[in-house]
């Protein structure tokens, strides 16, 4: 679910949404994913080694390490670009800016969800932005696109049977 929405955060515009699993109650899974740890906050949690999955087919426009963690940018046939960041590992080959890489299919693992290296709390979450026409300056709220996707109730069910070998920094 969306743990932090699109929009203004104090003086700064948050151009995407942050995604985590929602606790059913504030104490839900407290022993496995305690609050105030990299895996948990009061209302949300993120287990280790959960893959970020492509939301639709696309072509890899960029896949590499950035100051915000491993990042993947996908161009989709609908004319929208998706930007995924705060990954702890990449599950795709690296693709430099300005080059195009492999195609991906909906549901394909892109990387393992991590945290923003610039965040002192190091709370694990996935950051997603959507850009029409591939232009970040036109970013829009991904919430409406996410509502049509299947909900993953069991975070461990998102794990592939045989995880791909990640690229780590």
Sine and cosine of phi, psi and omega as CSV:
sin_phi,cos_phi,sin_psi,cos_psi,sin_omega,cos_omega
0.00,0.00,0.21,-0.98,0.03,-1.00
-0.98,0.20,0.88,-0.47,0.01,-1.00
-1.00,-0.09,-0.35,0.94,0.06,-1.00
-0.56,-0.83,0.88,-0.48,-0.14,-0.99
-0.99,0.16,0.17,-0.99,0.13,-0.99
-0.92,0.39,0.62,-0.78,0.09,-1.00
0.74,-0.67,-0.17,-0.99,-0.06,-1.00
-0.94,0.35,0.67,-0.74,0.12,-0.99
-0.82,-0.58,1.00,-0.09,-0.07,-1.00
0.90,0.44,-0.89,-0.45,-0.01,-1.00
-1.00,-0.08,0.02,1.00,-0.15,-0.99
-0.87,-0.49,0.61,-0.79,0.05,-1.00
-1.00,0.04,0.82,-0.57,0.09,-1.00
-1.00,-0.04,0.96,-0.27,-0.16,-0.99
-0.98,0.18,0.04,1.00,0.01,-1.00
-0.57,-0.83,-0.38,-0.92,0.06,-1.00
-0.81,-0.59,0.46,-0.89,0.13,-0.99
-0.97,-0.23,0.64,-0.76,-0.11,-0.99
-0.85,-0.53,0.76,-0.65,0.08,-1.00
-0.57,-0.82,0.07,-1.00,0.14,-0.99
-1.00,0.05,0.58,-0.81,0.00,-1.00
-1.00,-0.04,0.70,-0.71,0.12,-0.99
-0.96,0.29,0.62,-0.79,0.06,-1.00
-0.94,0.34,-0.57,0.82,0.14,-0.99
-0.68,-0.73,0.34,-0.94,0.00,-1.00
-0.84,0.55,-0.44,0.90,-0.01,-1.00
-1.00,-0.07,-0.07,1.00,-0.01,-1.00
-0.83,0.55,0.78,-0.63,0.02,-1.00
0.87,0.50,0.38,0.92,-0.09,-1.00
-0.87,0.50,-0.56,0.83,-0.01,-1.00
-0.95,0.32,-0.61,0.79,-0.03,-1.00
-0.99,0.12,-0.56,0.83,-0.06,-1.00
-0.71,-0.70,0.95,0.32,-0.10,-1.00
-0.88,0.48,0.46,-0.89,0.11,-0.99
-0.89,0.46,0.40,-0.92,0.05,-1.00
0.86,0.50,0.50,0.87,0.12,-0.99
-0.82,-0.57,0.17,-0.98,0.06,-1.00
-0.86,0.51,-0.37,0.93,-0.03,-1.00
-0.99,-0.13,-0.05,1.00,-0.07,-1.00
-0.39,-0.92,0.52,-0.85,0.16,-0.99
-0.81,-0.59,-0.08,-1.00,-0.06,-1.00
-0.86,0.51,-0.71,0.71,-0.11,-0.99
-0.94,-0.33,-0.13,0.99,-0.10,-0.99
-0.69,-0.73,0.27,-0.96,0.08,-1.00
-0.46,-0.89,0.32,-0.95,0.07,-1.00
-0.55,-0.84,0.93,-0.37,0.06,-1.00
-0.91,0.41,0.22,-0.97,0.10,-0.99
-0.95,0.30,0.46,-0.89,0.17,-0.98
0.88,0.48,0.54,0.84,0.08,-1.00
-1.00,0.00,0.80,-0.60,-0.01,-1.00
-0.98,0.18,0.57,-0.82,0.20,-0.98
-1.00,0.09,0.75,-0.67,-0.08,-1.00
-0.93,-0.36,0.67,-0.74,0.04,-1.00
-0.85,0.52,0.73,-0.68,-0.04,-1.00
-0.99,0.14,-0.30,0.95,0.11,-0.99
-0.32,-0.95,0.16,-0.99,0.03,-1.00
-0.85,0.52,0.46,-0.89,0.03,-1.00
-0.09,-1.00,0.01,-1.00,0.04,-1.00
-0.90,-0.45,0.72,-0.70,0.00,-1.00
-0.95,0.30,0.87,-0.49,0.03,-1.00
-1.00,-0.09,-0.49,0.87,0.05,-1.00
-0.38,-0.93,0.63,-0.78,0.13,-0.99
-0.49,-0.87,0.94,-0.34,-0.03,-1.00
-0.12,-0.99,-0.02,-1.00,-0.03,-1.00
-1.00,0.01,0.68,-0.73,0.01,-1.00
-0.74,-0.67,0.11,-0.99,0.08,-1.00
-0.87,0.49,-0.26,0.97,0.01,-1.00
-0.99,-0.16,0.15,0.99,-0.04,-1.00
0.96,-0.29,-0.04,-1.00,0.07,-1.00
-0.88,0.47,0.63,-0.78,-0.11,-0.99
-0.70,-0.72,0.61,-0.79,0.07,-1.00
-0.78,-0.62,0.73,-0.69,0.09,-1.00
-0.86,-0.51,0.81,-0.58,-0.03,-1.00
-0.87,-0.50,0.70,-0.71,0.16,-0.99
-0.99,-0.12,0.78,-0.62,-0.04,-1.00
-0.95,-0.31,0.47,-0.88,-0.03,-1.00
-0.84,0.54,-0.42,0.91,-0.02,-1.00
-0.96,0.27,0.02,1.00,0.00,-1.00
1.00,0.07,0.26,0.96,0.00,-1.00
-0.90,-0.43,0.60,-0.80,0.07,-1.00
-0.95,-0.31,0.71,-0.70,0.07,-1.00
-0.95,-0.31,0.64,-0.77,-0.05,-1.00
-0.84,-0.54,0.88,-0.48,-0.05,-1.00
-0.89,-0.46,0.79,-0.62,0.01,-1.00
-0.58,-0.82,0.05,-1.00,-0.12,-0.99
0.96,0.28,0.53,0.85,0.06,-1.00
-1.00,0.09,0.64,-0.77,0.03,-1.00
-1.00,0.06,-0.33,0.94,0.02,-1.00
-0.45,-0.90,0.48,-0.88,0.00,-1.00
-0.98,-0.21,0.72,-0.70,0.01,-1.00
-0.94,-0.34,0.30,0.96,0.05,-1.00
-0.81,-0.59,0.29,-0.96,0.13,-0.99
-0.93,0.37,0.51,-0.86,0.05,-1.00
-0.92,0.40,0.61,-0.79,0.04,-1.00
-0.73,-0.68,0.85,-0.52,-0.02,-1.00
-0.96,0.28,0.43,-0.90,0.07,-1.00
-0.85,0.53,0.65,-0.76,0.00,-1.00
1.00,0.01,-0.16,0.99,0.04,-1.00
-0.91,-0.41,0.41,-0.91,0.08,-1.00
-0.94,-0.34,0.59,-0.81,-0.05,-1.00
-0.93,-0.37,-0.52,-0.85,-0.08,-1.00
-0.96,0.30,0.26,-0.97,0.15,-0.99
-1.00,0.07,0.45,-0.89,0.09,-1.00
-0.82,-0.57,0.35,-0.94,0.04,-1.00
-0.92,-0.40,0.41,-0.91,0.03,-1.00
-0.80,0.61,0.74,-0.67,0.01,-1.00
1.00,0.00,-0.10,1.00,0.00,-1.00
-0.96,0.30,0.71,-0.71,0.05,-1.00
-0.91,0.42,0.73,-0.69,0.02,-1.00
-0.98,-0.20,-0.64,0.77,-0.03,-1.00
-0.10,-1.00,0.08,-1.00,0.03,-1.00
-0.99,-0.11,0.72,-0.69,-0.06,-1.00
-0.93,0.36,0.76,-0.65,0.00,-1.00
-0.78,-0.63,-0.71,-0.71,-0.04,-1.00
-0.68,-0.73,0.23,-0.97,0.07,-1.00
-0.98,0.19,0.90,-0.43,0.00,-1.00
-0.85,0.52,-0.32,0.95,0.02,-1.00
-1.00,0.06,-0.09,1.00,-0.02,-1.00
-1.00,-0.06,0.91,-0.42,-0.02,-1.00
-0.88,0.48,-0.45,0.89,0.01,-1.00
-0.97,0.25,-0.36,0.93,0.00,-1.00
0.81,0.59,0.62,0.78,0.01,-1.00
-0.96,0.29,0.84,-0.54,-0.01,-1.00
-0.94,0.34,0.76,-0.65,0.06,-1.00
-0.21,-0.98,0.26,-0.96,0.04,-1.00
-0.96,-0.29,0.74,-0.68,0.07,-1.00
-0.97,-0.25,0.78,-0.63,-0.01,-1.00
-0.78,-0.63,0.75,-0.66,0.13,-0.99
-0.83,-0.56,0.48,-0.88,0.10,-0.99
-0.84,-0.55,0.75,-0.66,-0.06,-1.00
-0.82,-0.57,0.92,-0.40,0.08,-1.00
-0.93,0.38,0.66,-0.75,0.00,-1.00
0.90,0.44,0.26,0.97,0.03,-1.00
0.97,0.25,0.25,0.97,-0.06,-1.00
-0.94,-0.33,0.91,-0.42,-0.02,-1.00
-0.87,0.48,-0.51,0.86,0.00,-1.00
-0.89,0.45,-0.26,0.97,0.01,-1.00
-0.95,-0.31,0.33,0.94,-0.03,-1.00
-0.78,0.62,0.61,-0.79,0.04,-1.00
-0.75,-0.66,0.23,-0.97,-0.07,-1.00
-0.91,0.41,0.89,-0.46,0.00,-1.00
-0.96,0.27,-0.09,1.00,-0.11,-0.99
-0.81,0.59,-0.69,0.72,-0.05,-1.00
-0.92,0.40,-0.56,0.83,0.04,-1.00
-0.94,0.33,-0.58,0.81,-0.05,-1.00
-0.95,0.31,-0.47,0.88,-0.05,-1.00
-0.91,0.42,-0.39,0.92,0.00,-1.00
-1.00,0.06,-0.10,1.00,-0.04,-1.00
-1.00,0.01,0.42,-0.91,0.04,-1.00
-0.88,0.47,0.61,-0.79,0.03,-1.00
-1.00,0.03,0.72,-0.69,0.04,-1.00
-0.99,-0.13,0.98,-0.22,-0.06,-1.00
-0.98,0.20,-0.67,0.74,-0.02,-1.00
-0.98,-0.18,0.95,-0.31,-0.06,-1.00
-0.87,0.49,-0.50,0.86,-0.02,-1.00
-0.97,0.26,-0.32,0.95,0.06,-1.00
-0.95,0.33,-0.30,0.96,0.03,-1.00
-0.97,0.26,-0.20,0.98,-0.04,-1.00
-0.97,0.26,0.77,-0.64,0.08,-1.00
-0.93,0.37,0.47,-0.88,-0.02,-1.00
-0.86,0.52,-0.69,0.73,0.06,-1.00
-0.84,-0.54,0.99,-0.16,-0.08,-1.00
-0.90,0.43,0.65,-0.76,0.08,-1.00
-0.91,0.42,0.36,-0.93,0.03,-1.00
-0.97,0.25,0.88,-0.47,-0.03,-1.00
-0.98,0.19,0.39,-0.92,0.17,-0.99
-0.99,-0.16,0.82,-0.57,-0.01,-1.00
-0.89,-0.46,0.40,-0.92,-0.04,-1.00
-0.96,0.28,0.00,0.00,0.00,0.00
